């Protein structure tokens, strides 16, 4: 697996991965996270992904030269999450192409986020995710070294903030 720097030009690729995730989640009766409308069919979704791809530090994981996952990092949280009083690296987006599910793409991107934080001398990594449903997404992040740090809601959408302390050497 290779992880390359991405950018604004990767927005269509990221939207396609998110569309695949929406279809997969909906097919399992788990539409609470992102609904059942593809991100690419939602002006708000297209605008959000375009903004992330333009403004955040985007990374694309590739397997065999094919895009397998995407991650975006920022120095602070999105507007719906309370900021903290210390430097942080915030994962603003993490998605794996369903064709590469189960191959460690998300875990590799999270490890890359840790490396980026350490490189910047930052000891706090945070992420937020859907906190409802069966809790599998929260469990996924816990399995990747995060601990729950709080809950929030956006409208009626339940979210969870998770943190990870990084040793700085």
C-alpha positions in Angstrom: 0.0 0.0 0.0 1.2 3.5 -0.9 -0.1 6.6 0.7 0.2 9.8 -1.5 -0.6 13.4 -0.9 -3.9 14.4 -2.4 -5.7 17.6 -3.0 -8.7 19.4 -4.5 -8.5 17.3 -7.6 -9.3 14.2 -5.6 -12.8 15.5 -4.6 -14.6 13.3 -7.2 -12.6 10.2 -6.1 -13.5 10.9 -2.4 -17.2 11.5 -3.4 -17.2 8.1 -5.2 -15.8 6.3 -2.1 -18.4 8.0 0.1 -21.2 7.1 -2.4 -20.0 3.4 -2.2 -20.1 3.6 1.6 -23.6 5.1 1.6 -24.8 2.3 -0.7 -23.2 -0.4 1.4 -24.5 1.0 4.7 -28.0 1.4 3.3 -27.9 -2.1 1.9 -27.3 -3.3 5.5 -30.2 -1.2 6.9 -27.7 1.1 8.5 -28.7 4.4 6.9 -28.6 6.4 10.1 -25.0 7.4 9.6 -25.2 9.1 6.2 -28.7 8.5 5.0 -29.4 6.8 1.7 -28.7 9.6 -0.8 -25.3 9.5 -2.5 -23.0 12.3 -1.4 -22.4 13.2 -5.1 -26.2 13.8 -5.4 -26.3 16.2 -2.5 -25.2 19.8 -3.2 -24.3 20.0 0.6 -22.3 16.8 0.4 -20.5 17.9 -2.8 -19.7 21.3 -1.2 -18.4 19.7 2.0 -16.1 17.3 0.3 -14.9 20.0 -2.0 -14.1 22.2 0.9 -12.3 19.4 2.7 -10.3 18.5 -0.4 -9.4 22.1 -0.9 -8.7 23.2 2.6 -7.5 20.2 4.5 -4.4 18.0 4.2 -5.7 15.1 2.0 -4.0 11.7 1.8 -5.0 8.9 -0.6 -4.1 5.2 0.0 -3.5 3.2 -3.1 -3.2 -0.6 -3.6 -1.8 -1.7 -6.9 -2.1 1.8 -8.1 -5.8 1.9 -7.4 -7.3 4.4 -4.9 -8.3 2.4 -1.9 -9.1 5.0 0.8 -8.9 8.7 1.6 -8.2 10.7 4.7 -8.2 14.4 5.4 -6.4 16.1 8.3 -6.8 19.6 9.8 -5.2 21.5 12.7 -8.7 21.8 14.3 -12.1 20.3 14.4 -15.1 21.1 12.2 -17.5 23.8 13.5 -19.8 21.3 15.1 -17.1 20.0 17.5 -15.7 22.1 20.4 -12.1 23.1 20.0 -9.4 22.2 22.5 -6.8 24.4 24.2 -3.8 22.6 22.7 -2.4 21.8 19.3 -4.0 18.9 17.6 -4.3 17.0 14.3 -7.9 16.3 13.5 -9.1 13.6 11.1 -11.9 15.4 9.2 -12.6 12.5 6.8 -11.7 8.8 6.6 -13.2 6.5 4.1 -12.3 3.2 2.4 -13.4 2.1 -1.0 -15.7 -0.9 -0.4 -13.6 -2.9 -2.9 -10.7 -2.8 -0.4 -12.7 -3.3 2.8 -11.0 -5.5 5.3 -7.5 -4.9 3.9 -6.3 -2.5 6.6 -6.7 0.7 4.6 -8.3 2.7 7.3 -5.8 1.5 9.9 -2.9 2.4 7.6 -4.4 5.9 7.1 -4.8 6.4 10.8 -1.2 5.4 11.3 -0.2 7.9 8.7 -2.2 10.5 10.7 -0.2 9.6 13.8 3.0 10.0 11.8 1.9 13.4 10.5 1.1 14.5 14.1 4.4 13.4 15.5 6.2 15.0 12.6 4.5 18.3 13.5 5.3 17.8 17.2 1.6 17.4 18.1 0.6 14.9 20.8 -3.2 14.9 20.3 -5.1 13.2 17.5 -8.8 13.5 17.4 -11.7 12.3 15.2 -15.5 12.4 15.3 -17.9 9.8 13.9 -21.4 8.6 13.9 -22.3 7.6 17.5 -25.6 6.0 16.9 -26.8 2.7 15.5 -25.0 -0.4 16.6 -21.8 1.5 17.7 -19.6 -0.4 15.2 -17.9 2.8 14.0 -17.1 3.9 17.5 -15.7 0.4 18.2 -13.6 0.6 15.1 -11.9 3.8 16.3 -11.5 2.3 19.8 -9.8 -0.7 18.1 -7.4 1.7 16.5 -6.3 3.3 19.8 -8.8 6.0 20.3 -10.8 6.7 23.5 -14.2 8.3 23.7 -14.0 12.0 24.8 -17.6 13.2 24.4 -20.8 13.1 22.6 -22.6 15.8 20.5 -25.5 16.1 18.1 -26.0 17.9 14.9 -29.8 18.2 14.6 -30.8 14.6 15.5 -27.6 13.0 14.3 -25.6 11.6 17.2 -21.9 12.0 17.1 -18.9 10.9 19.2 -15.6 12.6 19.6 -12.6 10.3 20.1 -9.0 11.1 21.1 -5.7 9.5 21.0 -2.6 10.7 22.9 0.7 10.3 21.0 4.1 10.0 22.6 6.4 12.7 21.4 10.1 11.7 21.4 
